[in-house]
Amino acid sequence: MIHSHQSSRRLRRILQNLGLAIVCWAAVGIASAEVDVDSFPVEHLDFSIAEGPFEPTWESIAEQHPGAAPWFRDAKVGIWIHWGPQAAGEAGDWYAKKMYLEDDSAAAKHRERFGHPSEFGYKDVLNQWRTPDFDADALMTRFHDAGFRYAIIMGVHHDNFDLWDSRHQPWNSTRVGPRRNFLKEWLTAAKRHGVRSGVSFHHEYTWWWWQPAFGADSSGPMAGVPYDGLLTAADGKAKWWDGLDPRDLYGSPLQGYPQYEPVHLIAHGRQGIFDHHLDYAREYATKWAARIMDVVDRYDVDFIYTDGNSTQPFSGKRSGSGYKCDAAQRVVAHYFNRTLERRGKVDAFAVVKFSKPQNGLASTSESRIGGGINTERMWMGERAVGSWFYAPGFVYDCKSAVQSLLEYASRDGNFALSVPITPSGGLTPDAVEMLEGFGRWMKINGRGIYGSTAWRVFSEGTGKLPGGAIGARTADYQFSNEDFRFTVGADGALYVWCMATPESGATLLVRSLASSSANAKETIESVELLGSELEVVWERLEEGLRITCPDMSALRHAVGFRVVLE
């Protein structure tokens, strides 16, 4: 990604305003790193981990881990609780960073709502955040009733604000803002409802993600006035944040080194080592690990989740840029040893999104629908309604959620849906309606979803749900009566999913079940329509299984046929 000359001039001016040294730019945009990432040695950290058979190497973890956790496939459908103080901006995902990018719409919204970020920065957003509508048990009841059987609960996002009584981050929800231990409340509610739960950690990004907070406007009446990222603990004297250090929230400035730049865009593909900040890097990675281990030691969770688009945290590449170390291996080994100590077995796993397939590690497919069946490892597709944080005007479409579930389940994946929670901790009426509709669909069709596996083929037809967030684009997409997905239920039956809702009396032809098909040489014993007591008229022909639909008026979104193969 290349900066314009105007952006380059703006960055120079911001750096000058900060009093940072500026060396010659190798080029406009991303300069090459001074060190080669592949040859840069991995630093082995020395913080202690729980004793046990899992050593802090991927090889040991793969050898000691028993493999896939059966409960994960059985649960199949998860609620993604992606909620925190960034919802307060009502500007969608990455609000905390974007409010410091003066040309971004989130920045305009912040200034209109709260004021200029030199006077009212993100730390102040945290201080004013209140959650009077939050009731973890009531929300978990609603999620369970909607059919969700596991929960991904965000512990900390890129904003570096811990949502529990963190021992290693004073900027947390029990000390600033709501004064509540949200993680504990969520986990308690999940356990009460029999919902499996894990915690996600996104704070590996923080040290480069927060860099715009150290900037200033490049034009206008506040040009050159530093944002609040440069404040120190001493500046808090006699203020509401007296005793807190903004550097614990925002990190440290990394600008001024052309091999880093543009440092805040690392997630978009660059790679490199922050070779002028290796002491800071070690300290940062150690604290990153300590915060995850704090949750592991205090809460018995079913999985841990680290965000990123690299092969592991702190890889030196993509979102893992800046440092190469074994912090992730140490954390995962600690987690499995602690789980074994508590449970006497390891039925847990770690989600490392772009890791190589191996025992103990699961992955995700964020907002994307892959091309085919993936049975190499445990994985889940994950999608957000509208965006990963709340904003007004989202389209809450139940049909899109159902069709997303079928796209992922047919490819042998789980599905996790993020439903926006408002800044005050509640759900909009549209969100409630969508969840109730999803729950009704799951009650009818769940036996073809929970515990299911992929069939020999995953799809038929030409339709494919668009990727990205669930919204108007997915809601407007129309499948035809020729678009099918397939799963094999826990009961061994084949489930044929029509991605549309056919009219009563319509005739469907499932070509994958033709009498001449190599995919289905078995005899078809019976065909039934889920959610209906009416007899289904069917006939297996040379060209496919022909189904005549009975009364379909009570069915919505997508319909399932249970086919028993003898």
C-alpha positions in Angstrom: 0.0 0.0 0.0 1.5 3.3 -1.1 1.0 6.7 0.6 0.2 9.8 -1.4 2.7 12.7 -1.3 0.2 14.6 0.7 0.0 11.9 3.3 3.7 11.8 3.4 3.9 15.5 4.1 1.3 15.2 6.8 3.2 12.5 8.5 6.4 14.6 8.4 4.6 17.5 9.9 3.2 15.4 12.7 6.6 14.0 13.5 8.1 17.5 13.6 5.3 18.6 15.9 6.2 15.7 18.2 9.9 16.7 18.2 10.9 13.3 16.8 14.0 12.9 14.7 13.3 12.4 11.0 15.7 10.6 8.9 15.7 10.5 5.1 12.9 8.5 3.5 14.0 5.7 1.3 10.8 6.2 -0.7 7.3 7.5 -0.4 5.4 4.8 1.4 6.7 1.5 2.8 10.5 1.4 3.0 12.3 -1.9 3.2 13.2 -3.2 6.7 16.8 -2.9 7.8 16.8 -6.5 9.0 15.7 -9.7 7.1 12.7 -11.2 9.0 13.4 -14.8 8.0 17.0 -14.7 9.2 16.3 -12.7 12.3 16.6 -15.1 15.3 13.6 -16.0 17.4 14.0 -14.8 20.9 13.2 -17.4 23.6 11.5 -15.6 26.5 12.1 -16.8 30.0 8.9 -16.1 32.0 7.7 -19.2 33.9 4.8 -21.4 32.8 2.8 -24.1 34.5 4.6 -27.4 34.8 3.4 -30.3 32.7 4.1 -32.3 29.6 3.5 -29.4 27.2 6.8 -27.7 26.5 6.8 -24.2 24.9 7.4 -25.4 21.3 4.8 -26.1 18.6 6.4 -29.5 18.2 5.8 -30.5 21.8 2.3 -29.0 21.8 1.4 -31.0 18.6 2.8 -34.2 20.1 1.2 -33.9 23.5 -2.3 -32.6 22.5 -4.9 -35.4 22.0 -6.4 -33.8 18.9 -9.8 -32.3 18.1 -12.1 -31.5 21.0 -15.4 -33.4 20.3 -17.5 -30.8 22.1 -16.6 -28.2 19.6 -18.1 -30.1 16.7 -21.1 -30.9 18.8 -21.7 -27.3 19.7 -21.2 -26.2 16.1 -22.9 -22.7 16.5 -21.2 -20.0 18.5 -22.1 -16.4 19.6 -19.2 -14.0 19.1 -19.4 -11.5 22.0 -17.3 -8.8 20.4 -18.2 -6.0 22.7 -16.3 -3.3 24.7 -15.8 0.4 25.1 -15.3 1.0 21.4 -19.0 0.6 21.0 -19.3 3.9 22.8 -18.1 5.7 19.6 -21.0 4.2 17.6 -18.7 4.2 14.6 -18.1 0.5 14.0 -14.8 -1.4 14.1 -11.4 0.1 15.0 -13.1 3.3 16.3 -10.4 3.8 18.9 -7.7 4.1 16.3 -9.8 5.8 13.6 -10.8 8.6 15.9 -7.1 9.8 15.7 -7.1 9.7 11.8 -8.3 13.2 11.1 -9.8 12.4 7.7 -11.7 9.4 8.8 -15.5 9.5 9.4 -15.0 8.0 12.9 -12.8 11.0 13.7 -15.5 13.4 12.6 -18.1 11.5 14.7 -15.8 11.5 17.7 -15.2 15.3 17.5 -18.9 16.0 17.1 -19.8 13.6 20.0 -17.0 14.2 22.5 -14.6 16.9 21.2 -11.1 17.2 19.8 -8.8 14.2 20.7 -6.2 16.5 22.2 -8.8 17.4 24.9 -11.0 14.3 24.9 -9.1 11.3 23.8 -9.8 7.6 24.0 -8.8 7.4 27.7 -11.7 9.8 28.3 -14.1 7.7 26.2 -13.2 4.9 28.6 -13.9 7.1 31.6 -17.4 8.1 30.5 -18.4 4.6 29.3 -21.4 3.3 31.3 -23.4 0.1 30.8 -26.8 0.4 32.6 -28.5 -2.1 30.3 -25.9 -4.9 30.6 -27.2 -8.2 32.1 -24.9 -11.0 31.1 -27.4 -13.7 32.3 -30.3 -12.2 30.3 -28.1 -11.9 27.2 -26.8 -15.4 27.5 -30.3 -16.7 28.0 -31.2 -15.0 24.7 -28.1 -16.4 22.9 -28.8 -19.9 24.2 -32.4 -19.8 23.2 -31.2 -18.7 19.7 -29.3 -22.0 19.4 -25.8 -20.9 20.3 -23.8 -23.5 22.2 -20.5 -21.8 22.6 -19.4 -18.3 23.2 -16.3 -16.4 22.1 -15.9 -13.6 24.7 -13.6 -10.7 24.0 -11.1 -10.1 26.8 -9.2 -7.3 25.2 -9.4 -5.7 21.8 -6.7 -3.7 20.0 -7.5 -0.8 22.2 -5.5 -2.4 25.0 -8.3 -2.1 27.6 -8.8 -5.3 29.6 -12.4 -6.3 30.4 -11.6 -8.1 33.6 -9.8 -7.3 36.9 -6.5 -7.5 35.2 -3.4 -7.9 37.3 -1.1 -6.6 34.5 -3.1 -3.8 32.9 -4.4 -1.0 35.2 -6.5 0.3 32.3 -9.3 -2.2 32.8 -13.1 -2.2 33.2 -13.0 -2.7 37.0 -10.9 0.5 37.5 -12.0 2.8 34.7 -15.5 3.5 33.3 -18.2 0.9 34.3 -16.2 -0.6 37.2 -17.4 -4.1 36.3 -15.6 -7.4 35.6 -17.4 -8.2 32.3 -15.4 -11.3 31.6 -16.3 -12.9 34.9 -20.0 -12.0 34.4 -20.0 -13.5 30.9 -18.2 -16.7 32.0 -20.5 -17.2 34.9 -23.6 -16.8 32.8 -22.2 -19.1 30.1 -21.5 -21.8 32.7 -25.0 -21.4 34.1 -26.6 -22.1 30.7 -24.2 -24.9 29.7 -22.6 -22.8 27.0 -18.9 -23.6 26.3 -16.8 -20.5 26.4 -13.4 -19.1 25.4 -11.7 -15.7 25.6 -10.2 -13.7 22.7 -7.2 -11.5 23.0 -6.4 -8.9 20.3 -3.7 -6.8 22.1 -0.8 -8.0 20.0 -1.7 -5.2 17.6 -1.6 -2.4 20.2 1.9 -1.2 19.9 1.6 -0.3 16.2 -2.2 0.1 16.0 -2.2 3.0 18.5 0.5 5.1 16.7 -2.0 7.7 15.3 -2.7 8.7 19.0 0.7 10.2 19.1 -0.1 12.5 16.1 -1.8 15.9 15.6 -4.0 17.5 13.1 -2.2 18.6 9.9 -4.5 21.5 9.2 -7.3 23.6 10.7 -7.4 25.5 14.0 -5.9 22.6 16.0 -3.1 21.9 13.6 0.0 20.8 15.4 -1.7 20.3 18.8 -0.7 16.8 19.9 -3.4 14.3 20.6 -3.5 12.8 24.1 -1.3 9.8 23.3 1.7 11.8 24.3 0.5 12.5 27.8 2.5 11.0 30.7 1.6 9.9 34.2 2.8 13.3 35.5 0.2 15.0 33.4 -2.6 13.3 35.3 -1.9 15.1 38.5 -5.2 16.2 40.1 -7.1 14.9 37.1 -9.5 12.0 37.0 -6.8 9.7 35.7 -4.4 10.6 38.5 -2.3 7.5 39.2 -2.8 6.0 35.7 -0.1 6.2 33.0 -1.4 6.8 29.5 1.6 4.9 28.2 0.1 1.7 29.7 -2.9 2.3 27.4 -1.4 3.8 24.3 2.1 2.3 24.4 5.1 4.2 23.1 5.8 6.2 19.9 7.6 4.2 17.2 7.6 6.9 14.5 10.8 8.4 13.0 12.3 5.2 11.6 11.6 4.9 7.8 11.9 1.1 7.9 8.9 1.0 10.1 6.6 3.3 8.2 3.8 3.5 7.8 3.8 1.7 11.1 0.0 1.9 11.9 -0.8 0.1 8.6 1.2 -3.1 9.5 -2.0 -5.3 9.3 -2.2 -4.5 5.6 0.7 -6.6 4.7 4.1 -5.2 5.6 6.7 -7.1 7.6 9.7 -6.2 9.7 11.4 -6.1 13.1 11.3 -3.0 15.3 15.1 -3.3 15.6 15.5 0.0 17.4 13.1 -1.1 20.1 14.1 -4.6 21.0 14.1 -4.0 24.7 10.6 -2.5 24.5 9.6 -5.4 22.2 10.6 -8.0 24.8 8.9 -6.1 27.6 5.7 -5.8 25.4 5.6 -9.5 24.4 6.2 -10.6 28.0 3.3 -8.4 29.2 1.1 -9.6 26.3 1.6 -13.1 27.6 1.1 -12.3 31.3 -2.3 -10.9 30.6 -3.5 -14.0 28.8 -2.0 -16.2 31.5 -3.8 -14.1 34.1 -7.1 -15.2 32.5 -6.0 -18.8 32.1 -5.0 -19.0 35.8 -8.1 -17.4 37.2 -10.8 -18.7 34.8 -11.3 -22.2 33.6 -12.0 -21.5 29.9 -12.6 -24.0 27.1 -10.3 -22.2 24.6 -8.2 -19.2 24.1 -8.1 -17.1 20.9 -5.4 -14.8 19.6 -6.2 -12.5 16.7 -4.0 -11.8 13.8 -3.3 -12.5 10.1 0.2 -14.0 10.6 1.1 -17.6 11.3 1.4 -16.8 15.0 1.7 -13.8 17.3 5.1 -12.1 17.1 6.2 -13.7 13.9 7.8 -10.6 12.4 5.3 -10.7 9.5 2.0 -9.0 8.8 0.1 -8.4 12.0 2.9 -10.1 13.9 5.4 -7.6 12.8 7.9 -5.9 15.1 9.4 -8.8 16.9 10.1 -12.6 16.7 9.7 -14.6 19.9 8.1 -17.7 21.4 5.6 -15.8 23.6 2.7 -17.6 21.8 4.2 -21.1 22.3 4.8 -20.4 26.0 1.2 -19.1 26.5 -0.4 -22.1 24.7 1.8 -24.6 26.6 0.9 -22.9 29.9 -2.8 -23.1 29.0 -2.7 -26.8 28.2 -0.7 -27.7 31.2 -3.1 -25.7 33.4 -6.1 -27.4 31.8 -4.6 -30.8 32.4 -3.9 -29.9 36.0 -7.5 -28.8 36.5 -9.5 -31.2 34.4 -7.3 -34.3 34.3 -7.5 -34.1 30.5 -7.0 -31.6 27.7 -10.3 -31.1 25.9 -9.3 -27.5 25.1 -7.6 -25.8 22.2 -6.1 -22.5 21.1 -7.3 -20.5 18.1 -4.4 -19.0 16.2 -6.1 -17.8 13.0 -3.4 -18.4 10.4 -1.4 -21.1 12.0 -0.3 -24.2 10.2 -2.6 -27.2 10.9 -1.5 -29.2 13.9 -2.9 -30.7 17.1 -4.1 -28.2 19.6 -4.6 -25.3 17.2 -7.8 -24.2 15.5 -8.2 -21.5 12.9 -11.0 -19.2 11.7 -12.2 -17.8 8.4 -13.2 -14.2 9.1 -15.9 -12.8 6.9 -14.8 -15.1 4.0 -16.4 -18.2 2.6 -13.8 -20.7 1.3 -13.9 -22.7 -1.8 -14.3 -26.2 -0.5 -14.3 -28.7 2.3 -11.6 -28.3 4.9 -11.2 -31.4 7.2 -7.5 -30.7 8.0 -8.3 -29.1 11.4 -10.8 -27.6 13.7 -12.0 -24.2 12.3 -14.9 -21.8 12.3 -16.3 -19.2 10.0 -17.0 -15.9 11.8 -19.1 -13.0 10.6 -20.3 -9.8 12.2 -23.7 -8.1 11.7 -22.8 -4.7 10.3 -19.3 -4.4 11.8 -17.3 -5.7 14.7 -18.6 -2.9 17.0 -21.9 -1.3 17.2 -23.0 1.6 14.9 -26.6 2.7 14.0 -28.2 1.7 10.8 -27.0 -1.9 10.6 -29.2 -4.4 8.7 -30.1 -7.4 10.9 -31.0 -10.1 8.5 -31.8 -13.6 9.9 -31.7 -15.2 6.4 -28.1 -14.1 6.0 -27.1 -15.6 9.3 -28.8 -18.9 8.4 -27.2 -19.1 5.0 -23.8 -18.2 6.5 -24.2 -21.1 8.9 -25.0 -23.5 6.0 -22.0 -22.2 3.9 -19.6 -23.0 6.7 -21.1 -26.2 8.1 -21.2 -27.8 4.6 -17.5 -27.1 4.4 -16.9 -28.9 7.8 -16.6 -25.7 9.8 -18.4 -24.2 12.8 -20.1 -20.9 12.6 -19.7 -17.9 15.0 -22.0 -14.9 14.7 -21.2 -11.5 16.2 -24.4 -9.6 17.0 -23.7 -6.0 18.0 -24.3 -5.0 21.6 -25.1 -1.4 22.2 -22.8 1.0 24.2 -25.0 0.6 27.2 -24.9 -3.2 27.0 -28.2 -4.1 25.4 -29.6 -5.2 22.1 -31.5 -3.3 19.5 -35.1 -4.5 18.7 -33.9 -5.5 15.3 -31.1 -7.7 16.9 -33.6 -9.3 19.2 -35.9 -10.1 16.2 -33.0 -11.6 14.3 -31.9 -13.8 17.2 -35.5 -15.0 17.8 -35.8 -15.9 14.1 -32.5 -17.7 14.2 -33.6 -19.6 17.2 -36.8 -20.7 15.6 -34.8 -22.0 12.6 -32.4 -23.9 14.8 -35.2 -25.6 16.7 -36.5 -27.0 13.4 -33.2 -27.7 11.7 -30.6 -28.2 14.5 -30.4 -32.0 14.2 -28.8 -31.5 10.8 -26.3 -28.9 12.3 -25.2 -29.9 15.8 -22.4 -32.5 15.6 -22.5 -32.5 11.8 -19.7 -33.2 9.4 -19.2 -32.4 5.7 -20.5 -34.9 3.2 -18.6 -36.1 0.1 -19.5 -32.8 -1.7 -20.5 -29.6 0.0 -22.6 -27.8 -2.5 -24.6 -27.9 -5.7 -25.5 -25.0 -7.9 -23.8 -21.7 -8.7 -24.9 -19.5 -5.9 -22.5 -18.4 -3.1 -23.3 -16.0 -0.3 -21.2 -12.8 -0.6 -18.4 -12.3 2.0 -17.9 -9.5 4.3 -20.2 -8.3 7.1 -23.8 -9.4 7.2 -25.9 -6.5 6.0 -27.8 -5.2 3.0 -25.5 -6.9 0.5 -26.1 -10.4 1.9 -29.8 -9.7 2.6 -30.4 -8.8 -1.0 -28.6 -11.8 -2.4 -30.9 -14.4 -3.8 -30.2 -18.1 -4.1 -32.3 -20.3 -6.5 -34.0 -23.6 -6.0 -31.0 -25.2 -7.6 -28.6 -24.1 -4.9 -28.0 -26.8 -2.2 -25.6 -27.5 0.6 -25.0 -30.8 2.4 -24.1 -32.0 5.9 -24.1 -35.4 7.6 -25.8 -35.2 10.9 -24.7 -36.7 14.2 -27.5 -39.3 13.5 -25.7 -40.4 10.3 -28.4 -39.1 8.0 -27.7 -36.9 5.0 -29.1 -33.4 5.2 -29.9 -31.6 2.0 -30.3 -27.8 2.4 -32.0 -25.8 -0.2 -30.5 -22.3 0.2 -33.8 -20.7 -1.0 -37.3 -21.3 0.3 -39.2 -23.0 -2.5 -42.9 -22.4 -3.0 -45.4 -25.1 -2.1 -45.6 -27.6 -4.9 -42.3 -26.6 -6.4 -40.1 -29.4 -7.8 -36.5 -29.7 -6.7 -33.8 -31.8 -8.4 -30.7 -32.7 -6.3 -28.2 -33.8 -9.0 -25.7 -35.0 -6.4 -28.1 -37.8 -5.4 -28.7 -39.1 -9.0 -28.9 -42.8 -9.3 -25.9 -42.6 -11.5 -23.9 -40.4 -9.1 -20.6 -41.7 -7.8 -21.1 -39.6 -4.7 -24.2 -41.5 -3.6 -24.2 -45.2 -4.5 -26.4 -46.1 -1.5 -30.1 -46.7 -1.8 -32.3 -43.8 -0.6 -34.6 -45.1 2.1 -36.6 -42.0 3.0 -36.9 -38.3 2.6 -38.5 -35.9 5.0 -38.9 -32.2 5.3 -37.6 -30.7 8.5 -40.3 -28.7 10.3 -43.2 -30.5 8.5 -45.3 -33.5 9.3 -46.5 -33.8 5.7 -45.3 -36.6 3.4 -42.7 -35.6 0.9 -43.1 -37.0 -2.6 -39.8 -38.0 -4.1 -38.3 -40.1 -6.8 -34.7 -41.0 -7.6 -33.9 -40.6 -11.2 -30.9 -41.0 -13.5 -30.5 -37.2 -13.4 -31.1 -36.7 -9.7 -33.3 -36.9 -6.6 -36.6 -35.2 -7.6 -38.5 -33.8 -4.6 -42.0 -32.3 -4.8 -42.4 -29.8 -2.0 -45.4 -30.0 0.3 -46.9 -26.9 2.0 -43.8 -24.7 2.7 -45.7 -21.6 4.0 -44.4 -22.0 7.6 -40.7 -22.3 6.6 -38.2 -19.5 6.3 -34.7 -18.6 5.1 -33.6 -22.1 3.9 -35.1 -25.5 4.1 -33.7 -28.9 5.1 -34.5 -32.4 3.9 -33.4 -35.4 5.9 -32.3 -38.2 3.6 -31.7 -41.6 4.9 -29.2 -43.6 2.8 -29.2 -47.3 3.2 
